[in-house]
Amino acid sequence: MMSTRSSFKRIAAVAVAGLAFVGLTALPAKATGTPVNLIAATTGLTAAGTAVSQVAGPANFVTVSDTVVTGGGALPVYFTLSGGTTTTSTTSGTIPVGGSVQILTPTVGTITLTGYTVTNGAATTTATDTIVITVVGSAPGTTYASSQVYGAPGTFAPNISTDSIFSVTSPAGTSNAANFSVAELDANGVAIIPADAKVITVTVTNGLISSPNLLASPIGNTTYITGIPTTSVSNFYLSGIPNFGGTATVTFAVGGVVLKTYSVKFVAQATRIVLTALNPVIAVGNATTLYPTSAAPIGITANTNALEAQEFDSNGNVETINPSNISIVAATPGIAAKSYLDIGGTFPLGGAPGGTPTSTTALGVSLNGIAVGTTNFTAIDSGLSLTSIPVSVRVSSGVPTSVVIASDSSSYNIGQAGQLTTTLSDAAGILPAGTYAVFTGQAIASIALSNGSAQLPGAPATVAGPPAQKIGQVTIGSNGTYVDSFNAPVNAGQVTISATPVSNTISVTPASFSVIGTDAATDAQVESLDSSSALAAATTLATASGDTAEGAGVSAAALATSTQTQITALTGVVTAVLAKADSLAKSVAAINKRIGKK
């Protein structure tokens, strides 16, 4: 039967093989005296020397031998131990020439052996040998603690620096567009040996991944790789799919735990160019001149970036556009022409303040309106021989002649939410997107709205900015309209929303709608009318009874009784009327509360 000590020696021997894999070397000596005779050797963790490591264990030990290290002939050595004991439970003793002593390493820590050369039976007073033993909890590289995942473009070696700035854009189908490394480590940063390593899993979308060394044999391009590593660092290479443009994602997991995800953009050659009329109606004039500035806070924005040019690959992915290859051609140059391409992203698409800015994949095209009329525009990419489908653009005078205010319903309940749409036009149709001062002030309602006049078209006279505004201005979008929200008045009736134009050349069509009571208010009014009818009927009955009694000459007692009966009935009716009136007041209060009126 194998002894316990022999078993630990076999375990240590296995550890030796693992440590040879990770390339562990002996720790530097920490001697207080120059080593002369002694040398230490573990059962496998480190090579012999004066500083060694050993795994903690109740039967694990380090052997210290007396042999000539430096100097002359061999001499016995007297030793003392600090932090440990020998296998015979001693902390001091003499090691004869050629002899050895075994030092137990049961717990994690540091054990120091100090030796004194013995000459003629007497030990020196100065230490001649020092052996330092570091006792660790486990063999280096056997207990997983973390992983390092790094990425780099192309064939650059992945490291912490390349990973921190990782950003890759490559043509579709590029081989080895990016590469990655995965290392599994213990708590001290030592690579985990294969026998104790965790499974590495790599998944990729819209791309292909390969590995030369995760397993014993290289793995070719695929979309999924998994396995236990055979080397201290596993490498992976990402390649693009031929003719595919888009974003590929690579996800790394160790032991089933996702650690990192990378994105790589592959750019395919565009196969079509698309021109879109963001503002199909522009104005006569130059785009730069018409656009509002701090000095001229209102103006026409439609001409600025009125068109948008984009390019797509065969899979519908939007691609980066090269402005130097793009030309914008008008079918009738006398109607309108290209002003400039917004390469630098100076203005938002469509010219609408606060809108989406132009970019490398969305090129804004500003136009100049030359004469009132309609023409088509076509985008051409000379580098890729692409031509867009034509889009139509109408050039307007840009001078308003008609303003129409319309409600989204012909009637509303008291306090009901509604919308007012203001449309600006000239004789040919809607006006270009922009801001126009068309009223002398803000529009007014014939019956006050329940949320106030701030919901009506046109800037009020009290507006001072910022942003700077003009009294009575209306800002319209590419469809020639602007929408205001409101709440119907708290009183029923016919409502008109009207405004006074700044010029007699502008006609204003007001909005008109009716306001009716809600169901609760209507019920209260009906109940009140019913009570009033009952009161009138009771009064008539009482009068008739009095007249009858007097005409017939009935006795005073009978008349008194009849009159008292009618008075009692009349009192009941009056009480009912008061109750109904109180109910009506509560209904009105509830309505006011619902629409926010205080």
PALO-768739 format. One record per residue (C-alpha): residue number from 1; residue in one letter; x, y, z. Coordinates in Angstrom, 1 decimal, decimal comma, padded with zeros to 4 digits, m for minus. Each point is the difference from the previous one (the first is absolute). Example, Ala and Ser with C-alpha at 12.3 -4.5 7.8 and 13.67 -1.06 7.14 Angstrom:
BEGIN
R	1	a	012,3	m004,5	007,8
R	2	s	001,4	003,4	m000,7
***
This chain:
BEGIN
R	1	m	000,0	000,0	000,0
R	2	m	001,3	003,5	m001,0
R	3	s	000,9	002,2	003,0
R	4	t	m001,6	003,4	000,6
R	5	r	003,3	001,6	m000,6
R	6	s	000,5	m001,8	m003,3
R	7	s	m003,5	001,1	m001,1
R	8	f	000,8	003,6	000,6
R	9	k	003,2	m000,4	m001,9
R	10	r	m002,0	m001,4	m003,0
R	11	i	m002,4	003,0	000,2
R	12	a	002,9	002,4	000,0
R	13	a	001,5	m001,8	m003,0
R	14	v	m003,1	000,7	m001,9
R	15	a	000,2	003,6	001,0
R	16	v	003,6	000,2	m001,3
R	17	a	m001,2	m000,9	m003,5
R	18	g	m002,7	002,7	000,1
R	19	l	002,5	002,6	001,2
R	20	a	002,4	m000,9	m002,8
R	21	f	m002,9	000,8	m002,3
R	22	v	m000,5	003,5	001,3
R	23	g	003,8	000,7	000,3
R	24	l	000,2	000,7	003,8
R	25	t	003,5	000,8	001,3
R	26	a	001,5	000,0	003,5
R	27	l	m000,6	003,0	002,1
R	28	p	003,1	002,2	000,8
R	29	a	001,9	m000,8	003,2
R	30	k	m000,6	002,0	003,1
R	31	a	003,0	m001,2	002,0
R	32	t	001,3	001,9	003,0
R	33	g	003,2	m002,0	m000,3
R	34	t	001,9	m001,2	m003,1
R	35	p	m001,1	m003,6	m000,9
R	36	v	003,0	m002,3	000,6
R	37	n	m001,2	m003,5	000,5
R	38	l	m003,8	m000,2	m000,1
R	39	i	m002,4	m000,4	m002,8
R	40	a	m003,8	m000,6	000,0
R	41	a	m002,2	m002,0	m002,3
R	42	t	m003,8	m000,4	000,0
R	43	t	m001,7	m003,2	m001,2
R	44	g	m000,7	001,8	m003,2
R	45	l	m001,2	003,6	000,0
R	46	t	003,3	001,8	m000,6
R	47	a	003,6	m000,9	m000,9
R	48	a	002,5	m000,5	002,8
R	49	g	001,4	003,2	001,5
R	50	t	000,0	002,2	003,0
R	51	a	m003,5	001,3	m000,6
R	52	v	m002,7	m002,4	m000,9
R	53	s	m003,8	m000,4	000,0
R	54	q	m002,2	m002,9	001,2
R	55	v	m003,8	m000,6	000,2
R	56	a	m001,4	m000,1	003,5
R	57	g	m001,0	m003,4	001,2
R	58	p	000,2	m002,1	003,3
R	59	a	002,5	m002,4	m001,6
R	60	n	001,8	002,3	m002,5
R	61	f	003,6	000,9	000,8
R	62	v	003,2	001,6	m001,4
R	63	t	003,3	m001,8	000,2
R	64	v	003,1	002,0	001,0
R	65	s	003,3	m001,7	m000,7
R	66	d	003,5	000,6	001,2
R	67	t	002,2	000,1	m003,1
R	68	v	002,8	002,3	m001,1
R	69	v	m001,5	003,1	m001,7
R	70	t	003,0	002,3	000,1
R	71	g	003,4	000,1	001,7
R	72	g	002,2	m003,0	001,1
R	73	g	m000,7	m003,3	001,5
R	74	a	m003,4	m001,1	001,4
R	75	l	m000,8	000,9	003,5
R	76	p	m002,9	m000,9	002,3
R	77	v	m002,6	002,7	000,5
R	78	y	m002,0	000,9	003,1
R	79	f	m003,4	001,4	m000,9
R	80	t	m003,0	001,8	001,6
R	81	l	m003,5	000,3	m001,4
R	82	s	m002,4	003,0	000,1
R	83	g	m003,6	m000,6	m001,0
R	84	g	000,1	m003,8	m000,2
R	85	t	001,3	m003,3	001,3
R	86	t	001,8	m003,1	m001,4
R	87	t	m001,8	m003,3	m000,6
R	88	t	001,3	m001,1	003,5
R	89	s	m001,6	003,1	001,6
R	90	t	003,2	001,8	000,7
R	91	t	000,9	003,6	m000,8
R	92	s	003,8	m000,4	000,2
R	93	g	002,8	m002,5	m000,5
R	94	t	003,1	m000,9	m001,9
R	95	i	000,1	m001,3	m003,6
R	96	p	003,0	m002,1	m000,6
R	97	v	002,0	000,1	m003,2
R	98	g	m002,0	m001,8	m002,6
R	99	g	m003,0	m000,1	002,3
R	100	s	m003,4	001,8	m000,3
R	101	v	m003,0	001,1	002,0
R	102	q	m003,6	000,1	m001,0
R	103	i	m002,1	003,1	000,9
R	104	l	m003,8	m000,3	000,1
R	105	t	m002,2	002,5	m001,9
R	106	p	m003,5	m000,5	001,5
R	107	t	m001,3	003,5	m000,4
R	108	v	000,4	003,0	m002,3
R	109	g	002,8	002,4	001,1
R	110	t	003,7	000,4	000,1
R	111	i	002,6	m002,3	001,7
R	112	t	003,6	001,1	000,4
R	113	l	002,9	m002,3	000,8
R	114	t	003,3	001,7	001,2
R	115	g	003,2	m002,1	m000,1
R	116	y	003,3	000,3	001,8
R	117	t	003,1	m001,9	m001,1
R	118	v	001,4	m002,3	002,6
R	119	t	003,8	m000,2	000,2
R	120	n	001,8	m002,1	002,6
R	121	g	m003,2	m000,6	001,8
R	122	a	m000,9	003,7	000,3
R	123	a	m002,6	002,0	m002,1
R	124	t	000,9	003,4	m001,4
R	125	t	m001,7	003,0	001,6
R	126	t	m000,9	001,4	m003,4
R	127	a	m002,5	m001,6	m002,3
R	128	t	001,5	m001,7	m003,0
R	129	d	m003,1	m001,4	m001,6
R	130	t	m003,6	001,3	m000,4
R	131	i	m002,8	m002,1	m001,6
R	132	v	m003,4	001,8	m000,6
R	133	i	m003,1	m002,3	m000,6
R	134	t	m003,2	001,6	m001,3
R	135	v	m003,0	m002,1	000,7
R	136	v	m003,0	000,6	m002,4
R	137	g	m003,6	m001,1	000,1
R	138	s	000,1	m001,7	m003,4
R	139	a	002,4	m000,7	m002,8
R	140	p	000,4	003,0	m002,3
R	141	g	m002,2	m000,3	m003,1
R	142	t	m002,4	m002,5	001,5
R	143	t	m002,8	002,2	001,4
R	144	y	m001,9	002,3	m002,4
R	145	a	m000,5	003,6	001,1
R	146	s	m000,5	002,1	m003,1
R	147	s	000,5	000,3	m003,8
R	148	q	001,7	002,6	m002,2
R	149	v	m001,8	000,7	m003,3
R	150	y	001,7	002,4	m002,4
R	151	g	m000,7	001,1	m003,5
R	152	a	002,0	001,7	m002,8
R	153	p	m000,5	000,9	m003,6
R	154	g	001,5	m002,1	m002,8
R	155	t	003,2	m001,8	001,0
R	156	f	001,0	002,2	002,9
R	157	a	000,6	m002,0	003,2
R	158	p	m002,9	000,5	002,4
R	159	n	001,0	001,7	003,3
R	160	i	m001,6	002,4	002,5
R	161	s	000,9	003,0	m002,2
R	162	t	m001,5	m001,2	m003,2
R	163	d	m003,0	m001,2	001,9
R	164	s	m000,7	003,4	001,5
R	165	i	m000,3	001,7	m003,4
R	166	f	m001,5	m002,9	m001,9
R	167	s	m001,8	001,2	m003,1
R	168	v	000,0	m001,8	m003,3
R	169	t	m001,6	000,8	m003,4
R	170	s	000,9	m002,3	m002,9
R	171	p	m001,2	m000,7	m003,5
R	172	a	m002,5	m002,9	m000,3
R	173	g	001,6	m003,4	m000,1
R	174	t	003,3	001,1	001,5
R	175	s	002,0	m002,9	001,5
R	176	n	001,4	000,4	003,5
R	177	a	m001,5	003,5	000,4
R	178	a	000,4	m000,3	003,7
R	179	n	001,6	m002,4	002,5
R	180	f	m000,5	m000,8	003,6
R	181	s	001,7	m001,8	002,9
R	182	v	m001,4	m001,7	003,1
R	183	a	002,2	m001,0	003,0
R	184	e	m001,3	m001,7	003,1
R	185	l	001,9	000,9	003,2
R	186	d	000,2	m000,8	003,7
R	187	a	m000,2	002,6	002,8
R	188	n	003,7	000,8	m000,5
R	189	g	m000,2	000,4	m003,8
R	190	v	001,5	m003,3	m000,8
R	191	a	m001,5	m001,8	m003,0
R	192	i	m002,3	m002,9	000,8
R	193	i	001,3	m003,3	m001,2
R	194	p	m002,2	m001,9	m002,5
R	195	a	m001,0	m002,7	002,5
R	196	d	m001,7	002,7	002,2
R	197	a	m001,1	002,5	m002,7
R	198	k	m003,6	000,9	m000,7
R	199	v	m001,8	m000,3	m003,3
R	200	i	000,4	003,0	m002,4
R	201	t	m003,0	000,7	m002,2
R	202	v	000,0	002,5	m002,9
R	203	t	m003,1	001,0	m002,0
R	204	v	m000,2	002,4	m003,0
R	205	t	m002,8	001,5	m002,0
R	206	n	000,4	001,4	m003,5
R	207	g	003,6	m001,3	m000,2
R	208	l	002,3	m003,0	000,2
R	209	i	002,3	m001,0	002,9
R	210	s	003,0	m002,4	000,0
R	211	s	002,7	m001,1	002,5
R	212	p	003,4	m001,5	m000,6
R	213	n	000,6	m001,3	003,5
R	214	l	m003,1	m000,3	002,2
R	215	l	m000,1	m003,8	m000,7
R	216	a	002,7	m002,4	m001,1
R	217	s	m000,8	000,6	m003,6
R	218	p	m000,7	003,4	m001,6
R	219	i	m003,7	001,0	m000,4
R	220	g	m001,0	001,5	m003,3
R	221	n	m002,5	002,8	m000,7
R	222	t	m003,3	m000,6	001,8
R	223	t	m002,6	002,0	002,1
R	224	y	000,5	m002,0	003,3
R	225	i	003,1	m001,3	001,8
R	226	t	000,1	m001,7	003,4
R	227	g	002,6	m002,1	001,8
R	228	i	002,6	m000,3	002,8
R	229	p	003,2	001,9	m000,9
R	230	t	003,2	m001,9	m000,7
R	231	t	002,3	003,0	000,4
R	232	s	000,3	002,8	002,6
R	233	v	m001,4	002,5	m002,6
R	234	s	m002,6	m000,9	m002,6
R	235	n	m000,2	002,1	m003,2
R	236	f	m003,1	000,7	m002,2
R	237	y	m000,2	001,7	m003,4
R	238	l	m003,1	001,8	m001,4
R	239	s	m000,7	000,1	m003,7
R	240	g	m002,8	001,7	m002,0
R	241	i	m002,6	m001,7	m002,2
R	242	p	000,5	000,6	m003,7
R	243	n	m002,3	002,8	m001,3
R	244	f	m001,5	000,6	003,5
R	245	g	m000,1	003,5	001,3
R	246	g	m001,0	000,5	003,6
R	247	t	001,1	m000,4	003,6
R	248	a	001,4	m003,3	001,2
R	249	t	000,0	m000,8	003,8
R	250	v	002,4	m002,3	001,8
R	251	t	m000,9	m001,3	003,5
R	252	f	002,5	m001,7	002,3
R	253	a	m001,1	m002,2	003,0
R	254	v	002,2	m002,0	002,4
R	255	g	m001,7	m002,7	002,1
R	256	g	m003,4	001,1	m001,3
R	257	v	000,5	003,6	001,2
R	258	v	m000,1	002,7	m002,7
R	259	l	003,1	002,2	000,4
R	260	k	000,2	002,3	m003,0
R	261	t	m001,8	000,9	m003,3
R	262	y	001,7	001,7	m002,9
R	263	s	m001,4	001,7	m003,1
R	264	v	001,7	000,2	m003,4
R	265	k	m001,5	001,8	m003,0
R	266	f	000,3	m001,4	m003,4
R	267	v	m000,7	002,3	m002,9
R	268	a	m001,3	m001,4	m003,3
R	269	q	000,0	001,8	m003,3
R	270	a	m003,2	002,0	m000,5
R	271	t	m002,3	m001,3	m002,7
R	272	r	m002,6	002,9	000,0
R	273	i	m000,3	003,6	000,8
R	274	v	m003,2	001,5	001,4
R	275	l	m001,0	003,7	m000,1
R	276	t	m002,8	001,0	002,4
R	277	a	m001,9	003,3	m000,1
R	278	l	m000,1	000,9	003,7
R	279	n	m001,6	003,4	m001,0
R	280	p	m001,9	m000,5	m003,2
R	281	v	m000,9	003,7	m000,1
R	282	i	002,7	002,7	000,1
R	283	a	000,0	003,7	m000,5
R	284	v	001,4	002,4	m002,6
R	285	g	003,4	001,1	001,4
R	286	n	003,4	m001,2	001,2
R	287	a	000,1	m002,7	002,7
R	288	t	002,6	001,9	002,1
R	289	t	m001,9	003,3	m000,2
R	290	l	m003,4	m001,4	000,9
R	291	y	001,2	m002,1	003,0
R	292	p	m000,7	001,8	003,3
R	293	t	003,0	001,5	001,9
R	294	s	000,4	001,8	003,3
R	295	a	m000,5	003,3	m001,8
R	296	a	m003,0	m001,3	m001,9
R	297	p	m001,7	m002,4	002,4
R	298	i	m002,8	m001,1	m002,4
R	299	g	000,3	m001,1	m003,6
R	300	i	m000,4	m002,9	m002,4
R	301	t	001,8	m003,2	000,9
R	302	a	m001,3	m002,2	m002,8
R	303	n	002,8	000,8	m002,5
R	304	t	002,7	m001,1	002,5
R	305	n	000,8	m003,7	m000,3
R	306	a	m003,3	m000,4	m001,9
R	307	l	001,2	m003,3	m001,5
R	308	e	001,8	m003,0	001,6
R	309	a	002,3	m002,4	m001,9
R	310	q	000,8	m003,4	001,3
R	311	e	001,6	m003,2	m001,4
R	312	f	m000,8	m003,6	000,8
R	313	d	001,6	m003,4	m000,7
R	314	s	m001,8	m003,0	m001,4
R	315	n	m001,2	m001,0	003,5
R	316	g	m001,5	003,4	000,7
R	317	n	002,7	001,1	002,4
R	318	v	000,7	003,8	m000,2
R	319	e	003,5	000,7	m001,1
R	320	t	002,4	002,9	000,4
R	321	i	m000,4	002,4	m002,9
R	322	n	002,9	001,8	m001,8
R	323	p	m001,2	003,6	m000,6
R	324	s	002,8	000,6	m002,6
R	325	n	m001,7	m002,5	m002,3
R	326	i	m003,5	001,4	000,4
R	327	s	m001,7	002,4	m002,4
R	328	i	m003,6	001,3	000,3
R	329	v	m001,7	000,7	m003,3
R	330	a	m003,2	002,0	m000,6
R	331	a	m002,2	m000,9	m002,9
R	332	t	m000,9	003,7	m000,5
R	333	p	002,9	002,1	001,3
R	334	g	m002,0	003,2	m000,6
R	335	i	m002,4	m001,0	002,8
R	336	a	002,5	m001,2	002,7
R	337	a	003,6	m001,1	000,4
R	338	k	002,3	m001,5	002,6
R	339	s	001,4	002,5	002,4
R	340	y	002,5	m002,1	001,9
R	341	l	000,7	m003,4	001,6
R	342	d	000,0	000,2	003,8
R	343	i	003,2	m002,1	000,4
R	344	g	001,0	001,4	003,3
R	345	g	m003,4	m000,5	001,7
R	346	t	m000,6	003,7	000,5
R	347	f	m003,8	m000,2	m000,1
R	348	p	m002,5	m002,6	001,0
R	349	l	m001,8	m002,1	m002,7
R	350	g	m003,0	001,8	m001,3
R	351	g	001,3	003,2	001,5
R	352	a	m002,3	m000,4	003,0
R	353	p	001,7	001,4	003,2
R	354	g	000,8	m002,8	002,4
R	355	g	m000,3	m002,7	m002,6
R	356	t	002,2	m002,9	m001,0
R	357	p	003,5	001,2	m001,2
R	358	t	001,5	m001,0	m003,3
R	359	s	002,6	m002,8	000,2
R	360	t	002,3	m002,1	m002,1
R	361	t	m003,0	m002,2	m000,9
R	362	a	m002,6	002,7	m000,4
R	363	l	001,1	002,8	m002,3
R	364	g	m002,0	003,2	000,1
R	365	v	m000,6	001,9	m003,2
R	366	s	m001,1	003,7	000,1
R	367	l	m001,8	001,6	m002,9
R	368	n	m000,5	003,4	m001,5
R	369	g	m003,4	000,9	m001,3
R	370	i	000,3	002,0	m003,2
R	371	a	m003,6	000,3	m001,3
R	372	v	m003,5	m001,2	001,0
R	373	g	m000,6	m003,4	m001,4
R	374	t	000,8	m003,7	000,4
R	375	t	003,0	m002,1	m001,1
R	376	n	001,6	m003,3	000,7
R	377	f	003,4	m000,7	001,6
R	378	t	002,3	m003,1	m000,5
R	379	a	003,0	m001,0	002,0
R	380	i	003,0	m001,6	m001,8
R	381	d	003,0	m001,9	001,4
R	382	s	002,7	000,1	m002,7
R	383	g	002,3	m002,2	002,0
R	384	l	m002,4	m002,9	000,2
R	385	s	m002,1	000,8	m003,1
R	386	l	m003,2	000,3	002,0
R	387	t	m003,0	002,2	m000,9
R	388	s	m003,0	000,7	002,3
R	389	i	m003,7	000,0	m000,8
R	390	p	m001,0	003,7	m000,6
R	391	v	m001,8	001,9	002,7
R	392	s	m002,4	003,0	m000,6
R	393	v	000,5	003,4	001,6
R	394	r	m002,4	002,9	m000,3
R	395	v	001,3	003,6	000,3
R	396	s	m002,4	002,3	001,8
R	397	s	m000,1	003,8	000,2
R	398	g	000,5	m000,3	003,7
R	399	v	m002,5	002,8	000,5
R	400	p	m003,1	m001,0	002,1
R	401	t	m003,4	000,9	m001,5
R	402	s	m002,2	m002,3	001,9
R	403	v	m000,1	m001,2	003,7
R	404	v	m002,6	m002,6	000,9
R	405	i	m000,6	m000,9	003,7
R	406	a	m002,0	m003,3	000,3
R	407	s	m001,0	m002,1	003,0
R	408	d	000,2	m003,8	000,0
R	409	s	m003,7	m000,3	000,9
R	410	s	m003,2	002,0	m000,6
R	411	s	m001,0	m000,4	003,6
R	412	y	001,5	m000,7	003,4
R	413	n	m001,3	m000,7	003,5
R	414	i	000,8	002,5	002,7
R	415	g	003,8	m000,1	000,7
R	416	q	000,7	m002,7	m002,6
R	417	a	003,4	000,0	m001,6
R	418	g	000,3	001,1	m003,6
R	419	q	002,4	001,1	m002,7
R	420	l	000,3	003,1	m002,2
R	421	t	001,8	m000,4	m003,3
R	422	t	001,3	003,2	m001,6
R	423	t	000,8	m000,2	m003,7
R	424	l	002,0	002,6	m002,0
R	425	s	m000,4	000,2	m003,8
R	426	d	000,5	002,1	m003,0
R	427	a	m002,0	m000,3	m003,3
R	428	a	002,0	m003,2	m001,0
R	429	g	m000,4	m001,9	003,2
R	430	i	001,6	m000,3	003,4
R	431	l	003,0	002,2	000,9
R	432	p	003,5	m001,3	000,6
R	433	a	001,1	m001,1	003,5
R	434	g	001,0	003,0	002,2
R	435	t	m001,2	002,7	002,3
R	436	y	m002,4	002,8	m001,3
R	437	a	m001,4	003,0	001,8
R	438	v	m003,6	m000,1	m001,3
R	439	f	m002,1	001,5	002,9
R	440	t	000,1	003,3	001,8
R	441	g	m000,1	m002,0	003,2
R	442	q	m001,1	m003,4	001,4
R	443	a	m003,3	m001,5	m001,1
R	444	i	m003,0	000,5	002,3
R	445	a	m002,9	m002,2	001,0
R	446	s	m003,6	001,4	000,2
R	447	i	m000,4	m002,1	003,2
R	448	a	003,1	m000,4	002,1
R	449	l	001,6	m003,4	m000,2
R	450	s	000,4	m001,9	003,2
R	451	n	003,8	m000,2	m000,2
R	452	g	000,6	003,7	m001,0
R	453	s	001,1	001,8	m003,1
R	454	a	003,5	m001,5	m000,1
R	455	q	m001,5	m002,9	m002,1
R	456	l	m001,1	002,3	m002,8
R	457	p	002,0	000,7	m003,3
R	458	g	002,3	002,9	m000,3
R	459	a	002,6	001,4	002,4
R	460	p	m001,5	002,3	002,6
R	461	a	001,1	003,6	000,5
R	462	t	001,6	m000,9	003,4
R	463	v	002,6	m002,4	m001,6
R	464	a	003,4	001,5	000,5
R	465	g	002,2	m003,2	m000,5
R	466	p	002,4	m001,6	m000,1
R	467	p	m000,4	m001,2	m002,6
R	468	a	m000,8	003,3	m001,7
R	469	q	m003,5	000,0	m001,5
R	470	k	m002,3	002,4	m001,8
R	471	i	m003,5	000,7	001,0
R	472	g	m002,5	m002,1	m001,8
R	473	q	002,5	m002,4	m001,5
R	474	v	m000,9	m003,6	m001,0
R	475	t	002,6	m002,7	m000,6
R	476	i	m001,0	m002,7	m002,5
R	477	g	001,6	m003,3	m001,0
R	478	s	000,5	m001,7	m003,4
R	479	n	m003,7	m000,6	m000,3
R	480	g	m000,8	003,8	000,3
R	481	t	m001,7	m000,4	003,4
R	482	y	000,4	000,5	003,7
R	483	v	m002,1	m001,6	002,7
R	484	d	m001,1	001,5	003,3
R	485	s	m001,7	m001,9	002,8
R	486	f	m002,8	001,4	002,1
R	487	n	m002,9	m000,9	002,4
R	488	a	m003,5	001,1	m000,8
R	489	p	m001,6	002,8	002,1
R	490	v	m001,9	m000,9	003,2
R	491	n	m003,1	001,7	m001,4
R	492	a	m002,1	m001,4	m002,8
R	493	g	m000,5	001,9	m003,2
R	494	q	001,4	000,7	m003,4
R	495	v	003,7	000,9	000,0
R	496	t	002,0	001,9	m002,7
R	497	i	003,8	000,1	m000,1
R	498	s	001,1	003,0	m002,1
R	499	a	003,0	002,2	m000,5
R	500	t	000,7	003,3	m001,8
R	501	p	002,4	m000,2	m003,0
R	502	v	003,0	002,3	m000,2
R	503	s	m001,0	001,0	m003,5
R	504	n	m003,1	000,2	m002,0
R	505	t	001,7	m002,3	m002,6
R	506	i	m000,5	m002,9	002,5
R	507	s	m003,3	m001,6	000,5
R	508	v	m000,7	m001,7	003,3
R	509	t	m002,6	m002,8	000,3
R	510	p	m000,9	m000,4	003,7
R	511	a	m000,8	m003,3	001,7
R	512	s	m003,5	m000,5	001,3
R	513	f	m001,4	m002,8	002,2
R	514	s	m002,7	m000,5	002,6
R	515	v	000,4	m000,9	003,7
R	516	i	m002,7	m002,2	001,6
R	517	g	m000,5	m001,0	003,6
R	518	t	001,3	m003,3	001,2
R	519	d	m002,4	m002,8	000,9
R	520	a	000,1	000,9	003,7
R	521	a	m000,7	003,7	m000,7
R	522	t	m002,9	m000,9	m002,3
R	523	d	m001,6	m002,3	002,6
R	524	a	000,2	002,8	002,6
R	525	q	m001,6	002,5	m002,4
R	526	v	m002,8	m002,5	m000,8
R	527	e	m000,6	m000,7	003,7
R	528	s	m000,1	003,8	000,7
R	529	l	m002,6	000,5	m002,8
R	530	d	m002,1	m002,9	001,3
R	531	s	000,1	001,6	003,5
R	532	s	m001,1	003,3	m001,4
R	533	s	m002,9	m001,6	m001,8
R	534	a	m001,1	m001,7	003,1
R	535	l	000,1	003,3	001,9
R	536	a	m002,1	001,7	m002,6
R	537	a	m002,5	m002,8	000,0
R	538	a	m000,3	000,0	003,8
R	539	t	m000,5	003,8	000,1
R	540	t	m002,8	m000,3	m002,6
R	541	l	m001,6	m002,8	001,9
R	542	a	000,0	002,0	003,2
R	543	t	m001,5	003,1	m001,6
R	544	a	m002,7	m002,1	m001,7
R	545	s	m000,9	m001,6	003,4
R	546	g	m000,4	003,4	001,6
R	547	d	m002,2	001,3	m002,8
R	548	t	m002,2	m003,1	000,1
R	549	a	m000,4	000,2	003,8
R	550	e	m001,0	003,7	m000,1
R	551	g	m002,5	m000,5	m003,0
R	552	a	m001,7	m002,9	001,5
R	553	g	m000,5	001,6	003,4
R	554	v	001,5	m002,9	001,9
R	555	s	000,5	000,3	003,7
R	556	a	003,0	001,8	001,4
R	557	a	001,3	m003,1	001,6
R	558	a	m000,1	m002,0	m003,2
R	559	l	001,8	002,8	m001,9
R	560	a	002,7	000,3	002,7
R	561	t	000,6	m003,8	m000,2
R	562	s	000,2	000,1	m003,8
R	563	t	002,3	003,0	000,0
R	564	q	002,3	m001,6	002,6
R	565	t	000,3	m003,1	m002,1
R	566	q	001,0	002,0	m003,1
R	567	i	002,5	002,0	002,1
R	568	t	001,6	m003,2	001,2
R	569	a	000,2	m001,2	m003,6
R	570	l	001,5	003,3	m001,2
R	571	t	002,6	m000,2	002,8
R	572	g	001,0	m003,4	m001,1
R	573	v	000,4	001,2	m003,6
R	574	v	002,2	003,0	001,1
R	575	t	002,2	m002,4	002,1
R	576	a	000,4	m002,2	m003,1
R	577	v	000,9	003,0	m002,1
R	578	l	002,7	001,1	002,5
R	579	a	001,4	m003,5	000,1
R	580	k	000,2	m000,1	m003,8
R	581	a	001,6	003,4	m000,1
R	582	d	002,6	m001,2	002,5
R	583	s	000,6	m003,1	m002,2
R	584	l	000,5	002,2	m003,0
R	585	a	002,5	002,1	001,8
R	586	k	002,0	m003,1	001,0
R	587	s	m000,1	m001,3	m003,6
R	588	v	001,4	003,3	m001,3
R	589	a	002,7	m000,1	002,7
R	590	a	001,0	m003,5	m001,0
R	591	i	000,2	001,1	m003,7
R	592	n	002,2	002,9	000,9
R	593	k	002,3	m002,2	002,0
R	594	r	000,3	m002,5	m002,8
R	595	i	001,1	002,7	m002,5
R	596	g	002,3	001,7	002,5
R	597	k	m001,9	003,2	000,6
R	598	k	000,4	001,4	003,4
***
